[in-house]
Amino acid sequence: MTTAQRGGSAVTETAPAPAAEAAAHFAARLAFEADCWDVHDAISRGVADFTVLDVRSPELFAAGHLPGAVNLPHGRIVERNLAAFPQDTVFVVYCAGPHCNGADKAALRLARLRRPVKKMIGGVTGWLDEGFDLETGG
């Protein structure tokens, strides 16, 4: 018999992690991810201490991208194409949205090149869901 069948909920059927483990887990997630709101806030306040990489195709980039984003498709992330960026540049990568793993592929490539990286969760879908505008053109 499950907790829900005994009158409890499926939410608490598996007990929450101890507080110290939960703190470590969520701190780790924040080290790997940024959300659309925080990226937008930094860009709009002019305090973006990171470079936003749109890792989709040039065609999708031209159709609409985050303000100030640089287009570098994930398959083209190699040291030669990063040479213009200082080694300590923090990259924030995004792709189409939660249904796309292009940002994960890009983040993996950057990490393997020993570059600091975070993934913007939600991608373009999340950005638009928050009501933020995209830029068009190349």
OpenMM code with the backbone's topology and positions (N, CA, C; nanometers):
from openmm import Vec3, app, unit

residues = "MET THR THR ALA GLN ARG GLY GLY SER ALA VAL THR GLU THR ALA PRO ALA PRO ALA ALA GLU ALA ALA ALA HIS PHE ALA ALA ARG LEU ALA PHE GLU ALA ASP CYS TRP ASP VAL HIS ASP ALA ILE SER ARG GLY VAL ALA ASP PHE THR VAL LEU ASP VAL ARG SER PRO GLU LEU PHE ALA ALA GLY HIS LEU PRO GLY ALA VAL ASN LEU PRO HIS GLY ARG ILE VAL GLU ARG ASN LEU ALA ALA PHE PRO GLN ASP THR VAL PHE VAL VAL TYR CYS ALA GLY PRO HIS CYS ASN GLY ALA ASP LYS ALA ALA LEU ARG LEU ALA ARG LEU ARG ARG PRO VAL LYS LYS MET ILE GLY GLY VAL THR GLY TRP LEU ASP GLU GLY PHE ASP LEU GLU THR GLY GLY".split()
positions = [
    Vec3(0.0846, -0.1178, 0.0000),
    Vec3(0.0000, 0.0000, 0.0000),
    Vec3(0.0895, 0.1246, 0.0000),
    Vec3(0.0600, 0.2193, -0.0892),
    Vec3(0.1387, 0.3421, -0.0983),
    Vec3(0.0924, 0.4427, 0.0067),
    Vec3(0.1746, 0.5441, 0.0272),
    Vec3(0.1385, 0.6513, 0.1199),
    Vec3(0.0077, 0.7158, 0.0778),
    Vec3(-0.0085, 0.7372, -0.0532),
    Vec3(-0.1313, 0.7986, -0.1029),
    Vec3(-0.2523, 0.7124, -0.0700),
    Vec3(-0.2360, 0.5796, -0.0789),
    Vec3(-0.3465, 0.4901, -0.0466),
    Vec3(-0.3754, 0.4904, 0.1038),
    Vec3(-0.2755, 0.5228, 0.1846),
    Vec3(-0.2943, 0.5281, 0.3306),
    Vec3(-0.3416, 0.6655, 0.3764),
    Vec3(-0.3667, 0.7557, 0.2835),
    Vec3(-0.4159, 0.8874, 0.3206),
    Vec3(-0.3108, 0.9960, 0.3129),
    Vec3(-0.1860, 0.9608, 0.2859),
    Vec3(-0.0796, 1.0596, 0.2679),
    Vec3(-0.0708, 1.0986, 0.1214),
    Vec3(0.0350, 1.1672, 0.0871),
    Vec3(0.0502, 1.2103, -0.0522),
    Vec3(0.1698, 1.1437, -0.1182),
    Vec3(0.1665, 1.1411, -0.2496),
    Vec3(0.2794, 1.0904, -0.3263),
    Vec3(0.4002, 1.1824, -0.3112),
    Vec3(0.3764, 1.3073, -0.2751),
    Vec3(0.4860, 1.4032, -0.2564),
    Vec3(0.5763, 1.3596, -0.1421),
    Vec3(0.5168, 1.3140, -0.0321),
    Vec3(0.5976, 1.2791, 0.0853),
    Vec3(0.6205, 1.1288, 0.0995),
    Vec3(0.5733, 1.0517, 0.0013),
    Vec3(0.5954, 0.9079, 0.0070),
    Vec3(0.7455, 0.8783, 0.0140),
    Vec3(0.8243, 0.9518, -0.0631),
    Vec3(0.9695, 0.9479, -0.0494),
    Vec3(1.0069, 1.0702, 0.0326),
    Vec3(1.0728, 1.0482, 0.1428),
    Vec3(1.1061, 1.1582, 0.2336),
    Vec3(1.2014, 1.2572, 0.1664),
    Vec3(1.1879, 1.3854, 0.2012),
    Vec3(1.2815, 1.4835, 0.1479),
    Vec3(1.4235, 1.4548, 0.1979),
    Vec3(1.5205, 1.4984, 0.1207),
    Vec3(1.6606, 1.4809, 0.1601),
    Vec3(1.6887, 1.5634, 0.2857),
    Vec3(1.7863, 1.5204, 0.3632),
    Vec3(1.8279, 1.6035, 0.4774),
    Vec3(1.8693, 1.7432, 0.4286),
    Vec3(1.8521, 1.8433, 0.5122),
    Vec3(1.8751, 1.9826, 0.4732),
    Vec3(2.0144, 2.0051, 0.4149),
    Vec3(2.1176, 1.9472, 0.4733),
    Vec3(2.2542, 1.9682, 0.4234),
    Vec3(2.2693, 1.9107, 0.2826),
    Vec3(2.2102, 1.7950, 0.2573),
    Vec3(2.2162, 1.7362, 0.1231),
    Vec3(2.1365, 1.8196, 0.0235),
    Vec3(2.0210, 1.8696, 0.0659),
    Vec3(1.9395, 1.9543, -0.0211),
    Vec3(2.0151, 2.0830, -0.0545),
    Vec3(2.0813, 2.1423, 0.0445),
    Vec3(2.1587, 2.2646, 0.0205),
    Vec3(2.2700, 2.2385, -0.0801),
    Vec3(2.3407, 2.1292, -0.0659),
    Vec3(2.4496, 2.0957, -0.1590),
    Vec3(2.3948, 2.0730, -0.3001),
    Vec3(2.2831, 2.0039, -0.3090),
    Vec3(2.2217, 1.9761, -0.4395),
    Vec3(2.1821, 2.1051, -0.5110),
    Vec3(2.1102, 2.1934, -0.4409),
    Vec3(2.0614, 2.3145, -0.5061),
    Vec3(2.1736, 2.4136, -0.5331),
    Vec3(2.2736, 2.4178, -0.4479),
    Vec3(2.3911, 2.5021, -0.4748),
    Vec3(2.4619, 2.4537, -0.6007),
    Vec3(2.4731, 2.3232, -0.6163),
    Vec3(2.5369, 2.2671, -0.7351),
    Vec3(2.4568, 2.3024, -0.8606),
    Vec3(2.3261, 2.2931, -0.8539),
    Vec3(2.2443, 2.3277, -0.9707),
    Vec3(2.2665, 2.4724, -1.0116),
    Vec3(2.2752, 2.5619, -0.9139),
    Vec3(2.2960, 2.7033, -0.9448),
    Vec3(2.4340, 2.7287, -1.0046),
    Vec3(2.5297, 2.6423, -0.9755),
    Vec3(2.6632, 2.6545, -1.0341),
    Vec3(2.6628, 2.6148, -1.1819),
    Vec3(2.5632, 2.5369, -1.2232),
    Vec3(2.5556, 2.4881, -1.3605),
    Vec3(2.4537, 2.5621, -1.4463),
    Vec3(2.3577, 2.6287, -1.3839),
    Vec3(2.2449, 2.6861, -1.4568),
    Vec3(2.2198, 2.8309, -1.4197),
    Vec3(2.1655, 2.9043, -1.5165),
    Vec3(2.1124, 3.0386, -1.4937),
    Vec3(1.9721, 3.0382, -1.5518),
    Vec3(1.8860, 3.1221, -1.4988),
    Vec3(1.7516, 3.1260, -1.5575),
    Vec3(1.7348, 3.2500, -1.6438),
    Vec3(1.6306, 3.2494, -1.7232),
    Vec3(1.6055, 3.3572, -1.8190),
    Vec3(1.5935, 3.4921, -1.7499),
    Vec3(1.5272, 3.4943, -1.6357),
    Vec3(1.5049, 3.6209, -1.5658),
    Vec3(1.6380, 3.6833, -1.5235),
    Vec3(1.7272, 3.6039, -1.4671),
    Vec3(1.8559, 3.6565, -1.4214),
    Vec3(1.9420, 3.7033, -1.5383),
    Vec3(1.9402, 3.6289, -1.6485),
    Vec3(2.0155, 3.6689, -1.7676),
    Vec3(1.9594, 3.8001, -1.8219),
    Vec3(1.8271, 3.8092, -1.8336),
    Vec3(1.7633, 3.9320, -1.8826),
    Vec3(1.7949, 4.0499, -1.7917),
    Vec3(1.7869, 4.0298, -1.6624),
    Vec3(1.8136, 4.1377, -1.5670),
    Vec3(1.9565, 4.1901, -1.5836),
    Vec3(2.0531, 4.1013, -1.5942),
    Vec3(2.1927, 4.1431, -1.6093),
    Vec3(2.2135, 4.2179, -1.7406),
    Vec3(2.1560, 4.1659, -1.8490),
    Vec3(2.1700, 4.2313, -1.9795),
    Vec3(2.1069, 4.3694, -1.9754),
    Vec3(1.9829, 4.3794, -1.9218),
    Vec3(1.9139, 4.5085, -1.9221),
    Vec3(1.9765, 4.6108, -1.8303),
    Vec3(2.0452, 4.5656, -1.7264),
    Vec3(2.1134, 4.6607, -1.6365),
    Vec3(2.2559, 4.6901, -1.6822),
    Vec3(2.2995, 4.6248, -1.7919),
    Vec3(2.4335, 4.6486, -1.8431),
    Vec3(2.5430, 4.5909, -1.7557),
    Vec3(2.5100, 4.4889, -1.6787),
    Vec3(2.6097, 4.4269, -1.5900),
    Vec3(2.6320, 4.2799, -1.6257),
    Vec3(2.6168, 4.2503, -1.7521),
    Vec3(2.6378, 4.1123, -1.7960),
    Vec3(2.7878, 4.0836, -1.7924),
    Vec3(2.8307, 4.0124, -1.6901),
    Vec3(2.9711, 3.9741, -1.6753),
    Vec3(2.9923, 3.8351, -1.7326),
    Vec3(2.9262, 3.8115, -1.8442),
    Vec3(2.9286, 3.6838, -1.9133),
    Vec3(2.8999, 3.7097, -2.0603),
    Vec3(2.9270, 3.6111, -2.1430),
    Vec3(2.8957, 3.6163, -2.2859),
    Vec3(2.7871, 3.5138, -2.3144),
    Vec3(2.6805, 3.5594, -2.3782),
    Vec3(2.5706, 3.4705, -2.4127),
    Vec3(2.5985, 3.4075, -2.5488),
    Vec3(2.5981, 3.2742, -2.5524),
    Vec3(2.6178, 3.2013, -2.6775),
    Vec3(2.4876, 3.1343, -2.7196),
    Vec3(2.4395, 3.1727, -2.8361),
    Vec3(2.3264, 3.1048, -2.8987),
    Vec3(2.3878, 2.9918, -2.9798),
    Vec3(2.3584, 2.8695, -2.9425),
    Vec3(2.4259, 2.7542, -3.0031),
    Vec3(2.3411, 2.6862, -3.1113),
    Vec3(2.2392, 2.7575, -3.1582),
    Vec3(2.1545, 2.7069, -3.2668),
    Vec3(2.2166, 2.7417, -3.4015),
    Vec3(2.1481, 2.7052, -3.5070),
    Vec3(2.1967, 2.7325, -3.6429),
    Vec3(2.1948, 2.8830, -3.6710),
    Vec3(2.2766, 2.9277, -3.7673),
    Vec3(2.2733, 3.0695, -3.8066),
    Vec3(2.1349, 3.1154, -3.8532),
    Vec3(2.0593, 3.0264, -3.9168),
    Vec3(1.9251, 3.0620, -3.9640),
    Vec3(1.8310, 3.0893, -3.8465),
    Vec3(1.8353, 3.0032, -3.7458),
    Vec3(1.7503, 3.0246, -3.6280),
    Vec3(1.7957, 3.1474, -3.5502),
    Vec3(1.9255, 3.1674, -3.5419),
    Vec3(1.9796, 3.2864, -3.4753),
    Vec3(1.9271, 3.4129, -3.5433),
    Vec3(1.9339, 3.4181, -3.6771),
    Vec3(1.8884, 3.5353, -3.7510),
    Vec3(1.7393, 3.5607, -3.7318),
    Vec3(1.6621, 3.4542, -3.7144),
    Vec3(1.5169, 3.4680, -3.6962),
    Vec3(1.4812, 3.5260, -3.5598),
    Vec3(1.5693, 3.5120, -3.4614),
    Vec3(1.5435, 3.5685, -3.3289),
    Vec3(1.6376, 3.5129, -3.2252),
    Vec3(1.7067, 3.6035, -3.1531),
    Vec3(1.8035, 3.5631, -3.0514),
    Vec3(1.8039, 3.6628, -2.9359),
    Vec3(1.8661, 3.6257, -2.8261),
    Vec3(1.8775, 3.7142, -2.7109),
    Vec3(1.9594, 3.8375, -2.7480),
    Vec3(1.9254, 3.9523, -2.6902),
    Vec3(2.0023, 4.0735, -2.7182),
    Vec3(2.1504, 4.0539, -2.6850),
    Vec3(2.2353, 4.0872, -2.7807),
    Vec3(2.3788, 4.0787, -2.7592),
    Vec3(2.4391, 3.9397, -2.7696),
    Vec3(2.3568, 3.8405, -2.7994),
    Vec3(2.4084, 3.7034, -2.8074),
    Vec3(2.5030, 3.6876, -2.9260),
    Vec3(2.5957, 3.5952, -2.9100),
    Vec3(2.6882, 3.5571, -3.0156),
    Vec3(2.6436, 3.4211, -3.0663),
    Vec3(2.6393, 3.4044, -3.1978),
    Vec3(2.5995, 3.2762, -3.2540),
    Vec3(2.7221, 3.1885, -3.2757),
    Vec3(2.7224, 3.0743, -3.2093),
    Vec3(2.8265, 2.9739, -3.2288),
    Vec3(2.7601, 2.8376, -3.2098),
    Vec3(2.7165, 2.7763, -3.3207),
    Vec3(2.6503, 2.6458, -3.3097),
    Vec3(2.7356, 2.5471, -3.2302),
    Vec3(2.6696, 2.4646, -3.1522),
    Vec3(2.7420, 2.3764, -3.0594),
    Vec3(2.8460, 2.2902, -3.1282),
    Vec3(2.8208, 2.2488, -3.2508),
    Vec3(2.9167, 2.1660, -3.3227),
    Vec3(3.0425, 2.2408, -3.3649),
    Vec3(3.0404, 2.3733, -3.3551),
    Vec3(3.1556, 2.4546, -3.3950),
    Vec3(3.2319, 2.5093, -3.2751),
    Vec3(3.1977, 2.4615, -3.1565),
    Vec3(3.2688, 2.5074, -3.0374),
    Vec3(3.3997, 2.4301, -3.0263),
    Vec3(3.5039, 2.4955, -3.0744),
    Vec3(3.6410, 2.4435, -3.0670),
    Vec3(3.7289, 2.5605, -3.0254),
    Vec3(3.8477, 2.5298, -2.9763),
    Vec3(3.9362, 2.6347, -2.9243),
    Vec3(3.9607, 2.7454, -3.0268),
    Vec3(3.9794, 2.7105, -3.1527),
    Vec3(4.0041, 2.8106, -3.2573),
    Vec3(3.8917, 2.9147, -3.2626),
    Vec3(3.7669, 2.8703, -3.2463),
    Vec3(3.6536, 2.9630, -3.2529),
    Vec3(3.6308, 3.0388, -3.1224),
    Vec3(3.7043, 3.0047, -3.0196),
    Vec3(3.6947, 3.0751, -2.8909),
    Vec3(3.8132, 3.1673, -2.8676),
    Vec3(3.9055, 3.1711, -2.9608),
    Vec3(4.0316, 3.2438, -2.9420),
    Vec3(4.0111, 3.3917, -2.9079),
    Vec3(3.9048, 3.4528, -2.9561),
    Vec3(3.8801, 3.5948, -2.9294),
    Vec3(3.8330, 3.6215, -2.7867),
    Vec3(3.7979, 3.5176, -2.7133),
    Vec3(3.7465, 3.5331, -2.5774),
    Vec3(3.8552, 3.5011, -2.4754),
    Vec3(3.8739, 3.5870, -2.3756),
    Vec3(3.9695, 3.5533, -2.2701),
    Vec3(3.9352, 3.4185, -2.2064),
    Vec3(4.0360, 3.3496, -2.1578),
    Vec3(4.0187, 3.2158, -2.1009),
    Vec3(3.9173, 3.2129, -1.9866),
    Vec3(3.9051, 3.3232, -1.9116),
    Vec3(3.8144, 3.3250, -1.7961),
    Vec3(3.6742, 3.3770, -1.8290),
    Vec3(3.6435, 3.3953, -1.9586),
    Vec3(3.5087, 3.4382, -1.9980),
    Vec3(3.4072, 3.3353, -1.9510),
    Vec3(3.3050, 3.3818, -1.8823),
    Vec3(3.1946, 3.2937, -1.8431),
    Vec3(3.0954, 3.2935, -1.9588),
    Vec3(3.0673, 3.1753, -2.0099),
    Vec3(2.9711, 3.1615, -2.1181),
    Vec3(2.8379, 3.1143, -2.0620),
    Vec3(2.7292, 3.1738, -2.1119),
    Vec3(2.5938, 3.1270, -2.0834),
    Vec3(2.5390, 3.0795, -2.2167),
    Vec3(2.5103, 2.9503, -2.2247),
    Vec3(2.4662, 2.8906, -2.3506),
    Vec3(2.3161, 2.8652, -2.3484),
    Vec3(2.2558, 2.8761, -2.4653),
    Vec3(2.1140, 2.8414, -2.4768),
    Vec3(2.0865, 2.7886, -2.6167),
    Vec3(1.9762, 2.7150, -2.6263),
    Vec3(1.9284, 2.6665, -2.7554),
    Vec3(1.7788, 2.6950, -2.7629),
    Vec3(1.7047, 2.6103, -2.8311),
    Vec3(1.5630, 2.6365, -2.8554),
    Vec3(1.4793, 2.6333, -2.7282),
    Vec3(1.5030, 2.5366, -2.6425),
    Vec3(1.4210, 2.5255, -2.5225),
    Vec3(1.4420, 2.3933, -2.4532),
    Vec3(1.3532, 2.3602, -2.3610),
    Vec3(1.3714, 2.2392, -2.2802),
    Vec3(1.3649, 2.1094, -2.3598),
    Vec3(1.3136, 2.1163, -2.4815),
    Vec3(1.3041, 1.9978, -2.5665),
    Vec3(1.4305, 1.9779, -2.6495),
    Vec3(1.5310, 2.0636, -2.6315),
    Vec3(1.6524, 2.0630, -2.7130),
    Vec3(1.7736, 2.0403, -2.6227),
    Vec3(1.8666, 1.9557, -2.6653),
    Vec3(1.9859, 1.9334, -2.5839),
    Vec3(2.1099, 2.0012, -2.6413),
    Vec3(2.0909, 2.0929, -2.7357),
    Vec3(2.2028, 2.1659, -2.7936),
    Vec3(2.2816, 2.2441, -2.6899),
    Vec3(2.2132, 2.3039, -2.5933),
    Vec3(2.2834, 2.3792, -2.4888),
    Vec3(2.3669, 2.2856, -2.4017),
    Vec3(2.3165, 2.1663, -2.3759),
    Vec3(2.3937, 2.0689, -2.2981),
    Vec3(2.5192, 2.0268, -2.3751),
    Vec3(2.5032, 2.0038, -2.5054),
    Vec3(2.6181, 1.9675, -2.5886),
    Vec3(2.7211, 2.0804, -2.5895),
    Vec3(2.6734, 2.2036, -2.6014),
    Vec3(2.7629, 2.3193, -2.6007),
    Vec3(2.8340, 2.3328, -2.4665),
    Vec3(2.7594, 2.3177, -2.3579),
    Vec3(2.8193, 2.3295, -2.2251),
    Vec3(2.9256, 2.2225, -2.2040),
    Vec3(2.8988, 2.1029, -2.2513),
    Vec3(2.9969, 1.9949, -2.2394),
    Vec3(3.1233, 2.0281, -2.3179),
    Vec3(3.1081, 2.0774, -2.4397),
    Vec3(3.2254, 2.1140, -2.5203),
    Vec3(3.3070, 2.2232, -2.4514),
    Vec3(3.2380, 2.3266, -2.4005),
    Vec3(3.3078, 2.4349, -2.3327),
    Vec3(3.3796, 2.3852, -2.2072),
    Vec3(3.3128, 2.3027, -2.1299),
    Vec3(3.3746, 2.2486, -2.0085),
    Vec3(3.4972, 2.1644, -2.0422),
    Vec3(3.4883, 2.0865, -2.1475),
    Vec3(3.6037, 2.0048, -2.1890),
    Vec3(3.7195, 2.0912, -2.2368),
    Vec3(3.6884, 2.2134, -2.2824),
    Vec3(3.7923, 2.3085, -2.3220),
    Vec3(3.8362, 2.3949, -2.2032),
    Vec3(3.7902, 2.3564, -2.0852),
    Vec3(3.8238, 2.4245, -1.9590),
    Vec3(3.7748, 2.5696, -1.9554),
    Vec3(3.6584, 2.5914, -2.0129),
    Vec3(3.5963, 2.7240, -2.0128),
    Vec3(3.4815, 2.7259, -1.9129),
    Vec3(3.4679, 2.8334, -1.8352),
    Vec3(3.3548, 2.8445, -1.7416),
    Vec3(3.2233, 2.8555, -1.8190),
    Vec3(3.1239, 2.7790, -1.7772),
    Vec3(2.9988, 2.7766, -1.8531),
    Vec3(2.8796, 2.7484, -1.7624),
    Vec3(2.7682, 2.8117, -1.7986),
    Vec3(2.6378, 2.7822, -1.7396),
    Vec3(2.5386, 2.7694, -1.8544),
    Vec3(2.4368, 2.6904, -1.8321),
    Vec3(2.3284, 2.6752, -1.9294),
    Vec3(2.2111, 2.7616, -1.8852),
    Vec3(2.1548, 2.8378, -1.9797),
    Vec3(2.0334, 2.9129, -1.9484),
    Vec3(1.9155, 2.8179, -1.9647),
    Vec3(1.8557, 2.7822, -1.8529),
    Vec3(1.7441, 2.6893, -1.8584),
    Vec3(1.6242, 2.7545, -1.9284),
    Vec3(1.5568, 2.6760, -2.0076),
    Vec3(1.4393, 2.7248, -2.0803),
    Vec3(1.4682, 2.7662, -2.2223),
    Vec3(1.5921, 2.8097, -2.2504),
    Vec3(1.6277, 2.8514, -2.3848),
    Vec3(1.5368, 2.9611, -2.4380),
    Vec3(1.5227, 2.9653, -2.5700),
    Vec3(1.4386, 3.0667, -2.6333),
    Vec3(1.2945, 3.0535, -2.5852),
    Vec3(1.2482, 2.9316, -2.5676),
    Vec3(1.1110, 2.9104, -2.5202),
    Vec3(1.0900, 2.9767, -2.3842),
    Vec3(1.1812, 2.9549, -2.2928),
    Vec3(1.1716, 3.0160, -2.1605),
    Vec3(1.1800, 3.1672, -2.1672),
    Vec3(1.2694, 3.2177, -2.2518),
    Vec3(1.2864, 3.3622, -2.2691),
    Vec3(1.1546, 3.4254, -2.3128),
    Vec3(1.0922, 3.3663, -2.4145),
    Vec3(0.9650, 3.4186, -2.4644),
    Vec3(0.8536, 3.4010, -2.3613),
    Vec3(0.8547, 3.2893, -2.2894),
    Vec3(0.7539, 3.2663, -2.1847),
    Vec3(0.7593, 3.3745, -2.0769),
    Vec3(0.8782, 3.4274, -2.0513),
    Vec3(0.8938, 3.5344, -1.9517),
    Vec3(0.8485, 3.6702, -2.0060),
    Vec3(0.8182, 3.6756, -2.1372),
    Vec3(0.7718, 3.7996, -2.1977),
    Vec3(0.8850, 3.8872, -2.2508),
    Vec3(1.0055, 3.8310, -2.2643),
    Vec3(1.1193, 3.9077, -2.3130),
    Vec3(1.1255, 3.9054, -2.4655),
    Vec3(1.1807, 4.0103, -2.5225),
    Vec3(1.1901, 4.0227, -2.6676),
    Vec3(1.3195, 3.9614, -2.7207),
    Vec3(1.3129, 3.9198, -2.8455),
    Vec3(1.4296, 3.8712, -2.9179),
    Vec3(1.4734, 3.9775, -3.0181),
    Vec3(1.6011, 3.9755, -3.0527),
    Vec3(1.6527, 4.0562, -3.1620),
    Vec3(1.6518, 3.9709, -3.2879),
    Vec3(1.6445, 4.0329, -3.4034),
    Vec3(1.6519, 3.9598, -3.5287),
    Vec3(1.7713, 4.0061, -3.6089),
    Vec3(1.8059, 3.9288, -3.7079),
    Vec3(1.9189, 3.9630, -3.7941),
    Vec3(2.0442, 3.8898, -3.7504),
    Vec3(2.1488, 3.9068, -3.8302),
    Vec3(2.2728, 3.8338, -3.8075),
    Vec3(2.3675, 3.9092, -3.7233),
] * unit.nanometer
topology = app.Topology()
chain = topology.addChain("A")
for resn in residues:
    res = topology.addResidue(resn, chain)
    for name in ("N", "CA", "C"):
        topology.addAtom(name, app.Element.getBySymbol(name[0]), res)
